[in-house]
């Protein structure tokens, strides 16, 4: 789980007569990652299948675009049999078989794309014309008149005074009508020489001019009606086309499966070298699967083969990375892949991220009720569309349930009060919940605890900073060791680990923001001040920075180079380490900040509820609706913000300490559920 699987590079040579059978077998076993030859072999030429591979890939991508237009998940059929006499001829036969289906989808999907583009434009026009749909005057004629010009548009409310000012200054005729709380409808008319200055000035202030296209009537009322009718017609046509396409989607699944099979087979064939008698293929196989590969090659060639083992090579070529993770960690690897695939010699951070990411999210989004909504959304809606992200969201929602209960929050203050959450913690002997925030103290009249709860939130945030920064720099040491970069490890990685450990140790050990800050103050400002922990911190920081400063020059001297050649990098490493510590540690305070923002917003909605409820039964109903809508808004907004900031903490503050993520995934050729049958021996 912590390291990539060990892959071995192999070169296989087999007779031409047995190669087709071997290819068919390899693509059905999902164990061989094929790579292009590094160079030509004497007497061998590049495979003739490269054009066929490009054609199969193009068809495969085109079919995927059909699925995308239909918003349907591609399906590979099980038990499909591909009959092959000659690879290219058989591929062309399958293309001919599905030519009519391809044309059927191509024409209709293209029309769907046109309709969607037109519908988007018409909806924009409809929105623009909505405020003036009652106007029954040809504004195009007025706008283009030689003696009098007219402009009509939508603008922010704060433009009204400026319109009045321009009207008086240039002798214009103007009309302003309220559209909603933020926008107004503005109409101005005047002499062309005045309008040439007035209109650009209003546009700069936010006026969006309503311009009716030439193909529509000049009267807004008629143009609006035409747009609505056009929208209805196009939406109906799009629905009809989608219905026609869905009737043949089962045929599309078969077509997709055949093209997928040929693409995988042609990938092997295209990456092969051939001579008059033999075929050669290079690739990677898991060390544990090597014997299985040999058995397959021997069986399909009846012993007529050569397998040359190139070994477990690192650094000479880009070796793919094969990840082996338990099912419950695989979804979280999607987050790691957003940053980059691990290199073969890197520690795989997925297992750590699967723990720290939900914890950070839960601390930023502490509400049991809203976390439950996230879990239900993941299970009932998202699971069918994206199982991996549904699993991740369900875990994140579950941590919010836990942190929400620990913070005494269930759908904000009102529901928490109704459920007597504070009383439950009181029965357990606690004056306030363990993760209670300052707003909790305000809600319950415990103003004397506001400062204490604020420092508790800061303490938790800085403890997370200490833990993740120490772990990140430690993993940086491990990665340097695994990659064989011993000098980099000794000169840079170890002293950086010592520096971040020393700088954050008080937060990790003391679990008290005040005491930890005081300890750092003693270490940096009073040379330890007689405190043991402060003295250890000072010693660690001093030794690590000195080590960083002298490490590169000493290594340069050991190699017989001028020590000054490494001094510039040493200075940069020291500067970067100090700068990162000053930026990374406070960055984790975003955990506290988002949690406070979340609870404060819910506190505001609770206040609005109390205000409306005081007006009587109708106000109570209105307050309940506002509170429900507020919860939904917070779930959507805070859920996105908490995820984004958790992502930032991991990508920028944590991964930057140890993870490169520049690998390429191990993608063995594979045709699941497909059997290739040869009608003749090649």
BASEKE-877857 format. One line per 2 residues: their letters; for each residue x negated, y negated, z negated of C-alpha. Coordinates in Angstrom, 2 decimals. Last residue first. Layout:
<rs>
a = X:Y:Z | ...
</rs>
This chain:
<rs>
xx = 1.48:16.37:39.66 | 3.54:19.42:38.88
xx = 7.17:19.19:40.01 | 10.56:18.32:38.53
xx = 9.04:16.78:35.44 | 11.30:16.23:32.42
xx = 10.77:13.35:29.99 | 12.75:13.56:26.76
xx = 14.01:10.42:25.00 | 15.13:10.24:21.34
xx = 12.44:7.75:20.38 | 10.22:6.63:23.25
xx = 6.95:5.64:21.60 | 3.59:4.17:22.43
xx = 1.92:3.41:19.14 | 2.06:-0.19:17.97
xx = -0.62:-0.87:15.35 | -0.14:-4.56:14.61
xx = -2.76:-7.20:15.49 | -4.68:-8.95:12.76
xx = -5.25:-12.63:12.06 | -3.65:-12.81:8.63
xx = -6.51:-14.65:6.95 | -5.59:-14.07:3.28
xx = -7.75:-14.92:0.27 | -7.32:-18.36:-1.26
xx = -5.17:-19.88:1.51 | -2.58:-17.17:0.83
xx = -1.78:-18.75:-2.55 | -1.22:-22.53:-2.38
xx = -0.38:-22.79:1.30 | 1.53:-19.63:2.24
xx = 2.80:-18.50:-1.16 | 3.74:-21.85:-2.62
xx = 5.16:-22.94:0.73 | 7.39:-19.88:1.05
xx = 8.73:-20.43:-2.45 | 9.43:-24.02:-1.37
xx = 11.36:-22.90:1.70 | 13.34:-20.24:-0.19
xx = 14.28:-22.67:-2.97 | 15.30:-25.30:-0.42
xx = 17.45:-22.91:1.61 | 19.25:-21.56:-1.45
xx = 19.55:-25.07:-2.87 | 21.43:-26.30:0.19
xx = 23.74:-23.36:0.82 | 24.47:-22.47:-2.81
xx = 24.68:-26.15:-3.76 | 27.28:-26.84:-1.07
xx = 29.34:-23.83:-2.13 | 29.21:-24.89:-5.77
xx = 30.22:-28.44:-4.87 | 33.16:-27.14:-2.84
xx = 34.34:-25.24:-5.90 | 33.87:-28.26:-8.19
xx = 35.67:-30.58:-5.75 | 38.56:-28.11:-5.52
xx = 38.76:-27.83:-9.31 | 38.70:-31.62:-9.65
xx = 41.55:-31.98:-7.15 | 43.61:-29.39:-9.04
xx = 42.91:-31.17:-12.34 | 43.68:-34.54:-10.76
xx = 47.05:-33.23:-9.67 | 47.70:-31.89:-13.18
xx = 46.72:-35.15:-14.95 | 44.23:-37.96:-14.39
xx = 41.72:-36.64:-16.96 | 40.99:-33.71:-14.62
xx = 39.50:-36.11:-12.08 | 36.86:-37.43:-14.50
xx = 36.11:-34.02:-15.99 | 35.62:-32.55:-12.50
xx = 33.39:-35.44:-11.46 | 31.24:-34.82:-14.57
xx = 31.01:-31.11:-13.72 | 29.94:-32.05:-10.18
xx = 27.17:-34.22:-11.64 | 26.02:-31.43:-13.97
xx = 25.89:-29.10:-10.96 | 23.61:-31.60:-9.22
xx = 21.47:-31.91:-12.35 | 21.13:-28.13:-12.72
xx = 19.83:-27.77:-9.17 | 17.54:-30.80:-9.35
xx = 16.09:-29.54:-12.63 | 15.42:-26.10:-11.12
xx = 13.92:-27.73:-8.04 | 11.58:-29.89:-10.12
xx = 10.53:-27.07:-12.47 | 9.43:-24.85:-9.58
xx = 8.03:-27.92:-7.78 | 5.61:-28.08:-10.71
xx = 3.64:-25.46:-8.78 | 2.13:-28.25:-6.70
xx = 0.49:-29.65:-9.85 | -1.95:-26.68:-9.80
xx = -2.58:-26.70:-6.06 | -3.55:-30.33:-5.56
xx = -6.18:-30.95:-8.26 | -7.44:-27.37:-7.92
xx = -7.62:-27.73:-4.15 | -9.58:-31.00:-4.39
xx = -12.07:-29.53:-6.87 | -12.57:-26.45:-4.69
xx = -12.84:-28.50:-1.48 | -15.50:-30.82:-2.92
xx = -17.56:-27.90:-4.22 | -17.21:-26.01:-0.93
xx = -18.08:-29.16:1.07 | -21.21:-29.76:-1.02
xx = -22.26:-26.16:-0.48 | -21.65:-26.47:3.27
xx = -23.97:-29.45:3.45 | -26.62:-27.71:1.29
xx = -26.93:-24.63:3.50 | -29.49:-26.14:5.90
xx = -31.28:-27.78:2.96 | -32.58:-24.37:1.93
xx = -34.71:-24.24:5.13 | -34.56:-20.72:6.46
xx = -36.53:-17.67:5.37 | -33.49:-15.46:4.84
xx = -33.92:-15.73:1.06 | -34.10:-19.53:1.43
xx = -30.77:-19.61:3.27 | -29.27:-17.46:0.50
xx = -30.58:-19.92:-2.10 | -29.21:-22.92:-0.17
xx = -25.75:-21.27:0.11 | -25.42:-20.44:-3.58
xx = -26.76:-23.68:-5.09 | -23.67:-25.89:-5.04
xx = -21.18:-23.06:-5.51 | -23.16:-21.71:-8.46
xx = -23.34:-25.20:-9.99 | -19.56:-25.51:-9.53
xx = -18.98:-22.09:-11.11 | -21.39:-22.62:-14.04
xx = -19.91:-26.00:-14.96 | -16.30:-24.89:-14.62
xx = -16.90:-21.73:-16.65 | -18.86:-23.54:-19.37
xx = -16.20:-26.22:-19.71 | -13.42:-23.62:-19.92
xx = -15.36:-21.59:-22.51 | -15.95:-24.77:-24.56
xx = -12.25:-25.66:-24.35 | -11.37:-22.15:-25.55
xx = -13.79:-22.41:-28.49 | -12.80:-25.95:-29.57
xx = -15.73:-28.02:-30.84 | -14.85:-30.97:-28.63
xx = -15.47:-28.94:-25.48 | -17.58:-31.57:-23.72
xx = -15.24:-34.40:-24.82 | -13.66:-35.45:-21.50
xx = -13.60:-32.28:-19.41 | -13.27:-29.55:-22.02
xx = -11.32:-31.56:-24.60 | -8.89:-32.77:-21.94
xx = -8.51:-29.24:-20.59 | -7.63:-28.09:-24.11
xx = -5.14:-30.94:-24.53 | -3.45:-29.97:-21.27
xx = -3.23:-26.36:-22.42 | -1.83:-27.44:-25.79
xx = 0.86:-29.58:-24.19 | 1.74:-27.13:-21.40
xx = 2.09:-24.17:-23.76 | 1.63:-20.62:-22.49
xx = -1.69:-20.51:-24.39 | -3.41:-17.84:-22.29
xx = -2.34:-18.60:-18.71 | -2.13:-22.39:-19.09
xx = -5.50:-22.50:-20.88 | -7.10:-20.27:-18.17
xx = -6.21:-22.57:-15.26 | -9.52:-24.42:-14.77
xx = -11.68:-21.48:-15.89 | -9.96:-18.97:-13.61
xx = -10.01:-21.43:-10.72 | -13.78:-21.96:-11.14
xx = -14.67:-18.30:-11.75 | -12.75:-17.21:-8.63
xx = -14.44:-19.97:-6.65 | -17.82:-18.82:-8.02
xx = -17.06:-15.24:-6.86 | -15.82:-16.23:-3.39
xx = -18.56:-18.64:-2.35 | -22.20:-17.51:-2.66
xx = -21.68:-13.92:-3.86 | -18.73:-13.03:-1.64
xx = -20.06:-14.87:1.38 | -23.37:-13.00:0.96
xx = -21.59:-9.66:0.61 | -19.39:-10.03:3.68
xx = -18.82:-6.29:4.07 | -15.16:-6.80:4.96
xx = -14.06:-4.86:1.87 | -16.29:-6.99:-0.37
xx = -15.04:-10.25:1.14 | -11.46:-9.03:0.71
xx = -12.03:-8.18:-2.96 | -13.49:-11.61:-3.72
xx = -10.54:-13.31:-2.00 | -8.23:-11.04:-3.99
xx = -9.73:-12.56:-7.13 | -9.13:-16.06:-5.70
xx = -5.44:-15.25:-5.16 | -4.97:-13.57:-8.54
xx = -6.43:-16.57:-10.37 | -4.33:-18.96:-8.29
xx = -1.17:-16.88:-8.74 | -1.45:-16.50:-12.52
xx = -2.50:-20.08:-13.22 | 0.21:-21.60:-11.04
xx = 2.88:-19.32:-12.51 | 1.76:-20.47:-15.98
xx = 1.99:-24.05:-14.72 | 5.64:-23.63:-13.74
xx = 6.54:-21.86:-16.99 | 4.88:-24.59:-19.06
xx = 6.62:-27.38:-17.13 | 10.00:-25.76:-17.79
xx = 9.14:-25.43:-21.51 | 7.98:-29.04:-21.54
xx = 11.39:-30.13:-20.27 | 13.12:-27.93:-22.84
xx = 11.18:-29.59:-25.67 | 11.88:-33.08:-24.37
xx = 15.63:-32.47:-24.09 | 15.88:-30.73:-27.47
xx = 16.84:-33.83:-29.52 | 19.66:-34.44:-27.06
xx = 21.48:-31.32:-28.18 | 24.98:-32.51:-27.27
xx = 25.86:-29.35:-25.39 | 25.78:-30.83:-21.88
xx = 22.65:-32.87:-22.66 | 20.81:-29.77:-23.95
xx = 21.79:-27.81:-20.83 | 20.61:-30.73:-18.66
xx = 17.14:-30.33:-20.25 | 16.85:-26.78:-18.86
xx = 17.58:-23.50:-20.65 | 15.22:-20.66:-19.76
xx = 15.37:-18.80:-23.10 | 19.02:-19.74:-23.78
xx = 19.51:-22.26:-26.63 | 19.82:-21.83:-30.42
xx = 18.94:-18.17:-30.13 | 20.07:-15.61:-32.71
xx = 21.55:-13.08:-30.30 | 25.04:-14.21:-31.29
xx = 23.99:-17.72:-30.27 | 23.00:-16.42:-26.83
xx = 26.56:-15.14:-26.42 | 27.97:-18.40:-27.77
xx = 26.09:-20.37:-25.11 | 27.58:-18.19:-22.36
xx = 31.13:-18.89:-23.58 | 32.67:-17.74:-20.25
xx = 34.66:-21.00:-19.92 | 31.55:-23.03:-20.81
xx = 29.51:-21.22:-18.16 | 32.35:-21.81:-15.68
xx = 32.22:-25.53:-16.41 | 28.44:-25.96:-16.68
xx = 27.38:-24.56:-13.28 | 28.55:-21.48:-11.43
xx = 27.08:-19.36:-14.23 | 24.18:-21.12:-15.99
xx = 22.90:-20.18:-19.47 | 19.24:-20.36:-18.38
xx = 18.55:-16.68:-19.11 | 21.84:-15.82:-17.38
xx = 20.78:-17.90:-14.38 | 17.29:-16.35:-14.41
xx = 18.84:-12.87:-14.12 | 21.47:-13.80:-11.53
xx = 18.88:-15.79:-9.58 | 16.66:-12.68:-9.56
xx = 19.58:-10.75:-8.06 | 20.11:-13.39:-5.39
xx = 16.47:-13.07:-4.34 | 16.78:-9.29:-4.19
xx = 19.98:-9.51:-2.13 | 18.36:-12.10:0.14
xx = 15.41:-9.79:0.81 | 17.69:-6.82:1.52
xx = 19.85:-8.91:3.87 | 16.69:-10.15:5.57
xx = 15.67:-6.55:6.28 | 19.17:-5.40:7.31
xx = 19.65:-8.19:9.89 | 23.08:-8.36:11.49
xx = 24.96:-5.60:9.68 | 23.41:-6.48:6.32
xx = 24.07:-10.21:6.70 | 27.81:-10.17:6.09
xx = 28.96:-7.98:3.17 | 25.67:-7.10:1.48
xx = 23.76:-10.35:1.99 | 26.78:-12.59:1.35
xx = 27.59:-10.56:-1.77 | 24.04:-10.98:-3.08
xx = 24.03:-14.70:-2.33 | 27.39:-15.10:-4.08
xx = 25.98:-13.27:-7.12 | 23.09:-15.75:-7.20
xx = 25.67:-18.55:-7.29 | 27.27:-16.99:-10.34
xx = 24.01:-16.24:-12.14 | 22.48:-19.69:-11.61
xx = 18.73:-20.34:-11.87 | 17.54:-21.42:-8.40
xx = 13.94:-22.59:-8.78 | 13.10:-19.91:-11.36
xx = 14.84:-17.30:-9.20 | 12.90:-18.28:-6.11
xx = 9.54:-18.16:-7.93 | 10.41:-14.73:-9.40
xx = 11.65:-13.45:-6.02 | 8.36:-14.49:-4.35
xx = 6.08:-13.24:-7.13 | 7.12:-9.58:-7.05
xx = 7.50:-8.77:-3.34 | 4.55:-11.11:-2.73
xx = 2.29:-8.85:-4.79 | 3.31:-5.69:-2.91
xx = 3.09:-7.50:0.42 | -0.43:-8.87:-0.05
xx = -2.18:-6.24:2.12 | -5.82:-6.41:1.10
xx = -7.84:-7.14:4.20 | -10.13:-4.75:6.09
xx = -7.74:-3.91:8.95 | -6.67:-7.57:9.35
xx = -3.22:-8.35:8.00 | -0.52:-9.59:10.42
xx = 0.16:-13.32:10.21 | 2.00:-15.99:8.23
xx = 5.48:-14.94:9.34 | 4.11:-11.39:9.10
xx = 3.90:-11.75:5.31 | 7.59:-12.66:5.20
xx = 8.51:-9.62:7.31 | 6.38:-7.56:4.90
xx = 9.11:-8.29:2.37 | 11.45:-6.02:4.35
xx = 8.90:-3.16:4.22 | 8.52:-3.21:0.44
xx = 11.64:-1.17:-0.40 | 10.89:1.36:2.34
xx = 7.47:2.20:0.91 | 4.56:0.70:2.86
xx = 2.06:2.08:5.37 | 0.57:-0.64:7.55
xx = -1.48:0.15:10.64 | -3.75:-2.67:11.73
xx = -5.12:-2.84:15.25 | -8.89:-3.08:15.77
xx = -10.16:-6.20:17.46 | -13.54:-5.13:18.82
xx = -17.09:-5.02:17.46 | -16.21:-6.15:13.93
xx = -14.97:-2.81:12.67 | -15.26:0.58:14.31
xx = -13.96:3.76:12.70 | -15.48:6.22:15.15
xx = -15.89:6.32:18.91 | -14.74:9.94:19.04
xx = -14.96:11.30:22.58 | -12.14:13.68:23.44
xx = -12.82:15.89:26.48 | -10.12:17.98:28.11
xx = -9.27:21.27:29.84 | -7.97:23.26:26.88
xx = -4.58:24.07:28.34 | -4.07:20.39:29.24
xx = -0.76:19.88:27.37 | -1.68:22.13:24.43
xx = -5.22:20.82:24.06 | -4.09:17.20:24.15
xx = -1.32:17.83:21.62 | -3.61:19.77:19.28
xx = -6.27:17.05:19.49 | -3.68:14.39:18.63
xx = -2.53:16.44:15.62 | -6.13:16.70:14.46
xx = -6.48:12.92:14.69 | -3.26:12.15:12.80
xx = -4.88:11.59:9.37 | -7.44:9.28:10.96
xx = -4.60:7.23:12.45 | -5.07:6.98:16.20
xx = -6.50:4.26:18.37 | -6.89:3.90:22.12
xx = -8.80:4.72:25.29 | -7.55:6.65:28.33
xx = -9.43:8.42:31.09 | -8.03:10.37:34.05
xx = -9.97:12.96:36.04 | -10.54:14.53:39.46
xx = -10.85:11.74:42.01 | -11.42:9.15:39.31
xx = -8.93:7.31:37.15 | -8.96:4.70:34.42
xx = -5.94:4.29:32.18 | -4.30:1.15:30.78
xx = -1.64:1.14:33.49 | -0.71:4.77:32.83
xx = -0.27:4.24:29.11 | 1.78:1.07:29.61
xx = 3.63:2.78:32.46 | 4.97:5.37:30.02
xx = 6.14:2.72:27.55 | 7.80:0.64:30.29
xx = 9.38:3.73:31.83 | 11.01:4.71:28.54
xx = 12.23:1.17:27.79 | 13.68:0.93:31.30
xx = 15.57:4.20:30.78 | 16.88:3.15:27.35
xx = 18.05:-0.28:28.55 | 19.94:1.28:31.47
xx = 21.66:3.69:29.08 | 22.62:0.88:26.68
xx = 23.84:-1.21:29.63 | 26.20:1.58:30.64
xx = 27.71:1.38:27.15 | 27.99:-2.41:27.55
xx = 30.29:-2.01:30.54 | 33.57:-3.15:28.99
xx = 31.61:-5.71:26.97 | 30.65:-7.48:30.20
xx = 34.23:-7.89:31.36 | 35.28:-9.19:27.93
xx = 32.38:-11.62:27.91 | 33.51:-12.92:31.30
xx = 37.09:-13.43:30.08 | 35.94:-15.28:26.94
xx = 33.69:-17.52:29.05 | 36.59:-18.28:31.41
xx = 38.85:-19.21:28.47 | 36.18:-21.47:27.00
xx = 35.75:-23.08:30.43 | 39.46:-23.79:30.87
xx = 39.93:-25.11:27.35 | 36.90:-27.36:27.72
xx = 38.09:-28.71:31.07 | 41.52:-29.50:29.64
xx = 39.92:-31.32:26.70 | 37.58:-33.26:29.02
xx = 40.44:-34.26:31.35 | 42.54:-35.49:28.41
xx = 39.62:-37.51:27.07 | 38.98:-39.03:30.51
xx = 42.65:-39.99:30.83 | 42.70:-41.77:27.47
xx = 39.23:-43.24:28.05 | 40.32:-44.82:31.38
xx = 37.49:-44.61:33.91 | 38.60:-41.19:35.12
xx = 35.89:-38.49:35.06 | 33.43:-37.51:37.83
xx = 31.56:-40.78:37.44 | 30.62:-40.02:33.85
xx = 32.18:-42.17:31.10 | 29.59:-44.19:29.22
xx = 30.38:-44.88:25.57 | 27.47:-46.95:24.27
xx = 25.95:-45.75:21.01 | 25.32:-48.86:18.88
xx = 22.56:-48.35:16.29 | 21.05:-51.80:15.71
xx = 18.72:-51.40:18.72 | 21.81:-50.66:20.83
xx = 23.35:-53.93:19.64 | 20.34:-55.92:20.83
xx = 20.29:-54.05:24.15 | 24.00:-54.99:24.66
xx = 23.66:-58.67:23.68 | 20.83:-59.66:26.02
xx = 22.24:-58.50:29.36 | 25.69:-59.27:27.96
xx = 24.94:-62.99:27.93 | 23.93:-63.16:31.62
xx = 26.87:-60.91:32.54 | 29.45:-63.21:30.87
xx = 31.32:-61.68:27.97 | 32.96:-58.62:26.49
xx = 32.32:-56.67:23.27 | 33.93:-53.51:21.90
xx = 32.79:-51.83:18.70 | 34.28:-48.70:17.11
xx = 33.12:-48.34:13.53 | 31.13:-45.77:11.57
xx = 30.37:-44.81:7.97 | 33.71:-44.49:6.18
xx = 35.56:-43.48:9.34 | 36.51:-44.95:12.72
xx = 37.14:-48.56:11.66 | 37.90:-50.91:14.55
xx = 35.81:-53.86:15.79 | 36.82:-56.00:18.75
xx = 34.70:-58.67:20.40 | 35.16:-61.51:22.90
xx = 31.89:-63.31:23.42 | 30.91:-66.97:23.13
xx = 27.20:-66.29:22.93 | 26.42:-67.44:19.37
xx = 29.84:-66.82:17.87 | 30.14:-63.30:19.22
xx = 26.49:-62.55:18.39 | 27.04:-63.42:14.71
xx = 30.31:-61.47:14.53 | 28.57:-58.41:16.03
xx = 25.71:-58.81:13.50 | 28.21:-58.89:10.65
xx = 29.83:-55.67:11.89 | 26.58:-53.72:12.37
xx = 26.62:-52.45:8.77 | 29.45:-50.09:9.66
xx = 27.22:-47.91:11.83 | 28.00:-47.94:15.58
xx = 30.24:-46.34:18.20 | 30.60:-47.84:21.66
xx = 32.32:-50.08:24.16 | 30.69:-52.60:26.50
xx = 32.43:-55.11:28.79 | 31.18:-57.32:31.59
xx = 32.90:-60.33:33.11 | 32.07:-62.04:36.41
xx = 30.41:-59.22:38.38 | 32.47:-56.44:36.79
xx = 30.60:-53.23:35.99 | 31.67:-52.84:32.36
xx = 35.22:-53.91:33.09 | 35.60:-51.44:35.94
xx = 34.14:-48.65:33.81 | 36.40:-49.61:30.89
xx = 39.54:-48.71:32.86 | 42.10:-49.55:30.17
xx = 44.38:-47.04:28.41 | 42.52:-46.83:25.09
xx = 44.14:-44.20:22.83 | 41.28:-41.71:23.33
xx = 38.88:-44.35:22.03 | 37.72:-42.74:18.74
xx = 37.63:-39.22:20.29 | 35.69:-40.28:23.38
xx = 32.23:-39.61:21.92 | 33.29:-36.33:20.30
xx = 34.91:-35.24:23.57 | 31.80:-36.24:25.50
xx = 29.58:-34.17:23.22 | 32.02:-31.29:23.51
xx = 31.91:-31.67:27.30 | 28.09:-31.50:27.30
xx = 28.03:-28.39:25.12 | 30.75:-26.82:27.28
xx = 28.72:-27.50:30.42 | 25.62:-25.80:29.01
xx = 27.66:-22.87:27.70 | 29.42:-22.53:31.06
xx = 26.15:-22.49:32.98 | 24.71:-19.85:30.64
xx = 27.88:-17.78:31.00 | 27.60:-18.03:34.79
xx = 24.06:-16.68:34.60 | 25.32:-13.86:32.35
xx = 28.05:-13.10:34.89 | 25.77:-12.93:37.93
xx = 23.01:-10.99:36.15 | 25.39:-8.55:34.47
xx = 27.03:-7.35:37.68 | 23.72:-7.50:39.58
xx = 22.10:-5.20:37.01 | 25.11:-2.89:37.04
xx = 24.98:-2.69:40.86 | 21.22:-1.98:40.80
xx = 21.56:0.70:38.12 | 20.97:3.72:40.34
xx = 18.52:1.76:42.49 | 16.39:0.94:39.46
xx = 16.55:4.58:38.41 | 15.29:5.62:41.85
xx = 12.53:2.98:41.72 | 11.27:4.41:38.45
xx = 11.36:7.91:39.94 | 9.25:6.79:42.88
xx = 6.75:5.06:40.58 | 6.34:7.99:38.20
xx = 6.52:10.83:40.75 | 8.88:13.71:40.11
xx = 10.40:12.39:36.90 | 13.74:13.15:35.24
xx = 14.35:11.07:32.12 | 16.60:12.83:29.62
xx = 18.46:10.81:27.00 | 19.06:12.59:23.68
xx = 19.44:9.42:21.62 | 20.28:6.14:23.32
xx = 18.27:3.04:22.47 | 20.60:0.23:21.39
xx = 20.12:-3.51:21.85 | 22.04:-5.61:19.26
xx = 24.86:-7.63:20.82 | 25.04:-11.44:20.95
xx = 26.44:-11.12:24.50 | 23.90:-13.58:25.89
xx = 21.16:-11.97:23.79 | 22.08:-8.52:25.08
xx = 21.80:-9.73:28.67 | 18.46:-11.40:27.81
xx = 17.24:-8.02:26.53 | 18.09:-6.58:29.95
xx = 15.84:-9.19:31.55 | 13.00:-8.39:29.17
xx = 13.19:-4.69:30.11 | 13.32:-5.52:33.81
xx = 10.19:-7.68:33.49 | 8.38:-5.02:31.47
xx = 9.24:-2.37:34.09 | 7.97:-4.62:36.89
xx = 4.71:-5.43:35.03 | 4.14:-1.73:34.29
xx = 4.80:-0.87:37.95 | 2.22:-3.45:39.02
xx = -0.34:-2.04:36.59 | 0.23:1.55:37.75
xx = -2.67:1.77:40.19 | -5.11:2.49:37.35
xx = -8.47:0.79:37.36 | -11.20:2.77:39.05
xx = -13.58:5.53:38.00 | -16.93:6.59:39.51
xx = -18.97:4.93:36.78 | -16.58:3.77:34.01
xx = -15.19:0.24:34.07 | -15.32:-1.82:30.90
xx = -13.46:-2.33:27.61 | -10.67:-0.07:28.82
xx = -7.20:-1.38:27.90 | -5.77:-0.13:24.63
xx = -3.25:2.60:23.73 | -1.98:3.07:20.19
xx = -1.33:6.83:19.82 | 0.93:8.30:17.11
xx = 4.52:7.86:18.27 | 5.02:11.51:19.39
xx = 7.31:11.03:22.40 | 4.98:8.66:24.24
xx = 2.11:11.08:23.80 | 4.01:14.04:25.23
xx = 5.05:12.30:28.43 | 1.50:10.95:28.87
xx = 0.05:14.43:28.40 | 2.43:15.94:30.95
xx = 1.48:13.25:33.46 | -2.23:13.80:32.83
xx = -2.40:17.53:33.44 | -3.11:17.50:37.20
xx = -5.42:14.49:36.89 | -7.72:16.48:34.63
xx = -8.26:15.02:31.12 | -10.59:12.47:29.51
xx = -9.68:10.92:26.15 | -11.57:8.06:24.49
xx = -10.98:7.63:20.76 | -11.00:4.82:18.20
xx = -10.19:5.91:14.66 | -7.75:4.08:12.40
xx = -7.87:3.90:8.61 | -4.51:2.85:7.16
xx = -4.31:-0.75:5.98 | -5.03:-1.51:2.35
xx = -2.92:-2.35:-0.70 | 0.00:0.00:0.00
</rs>
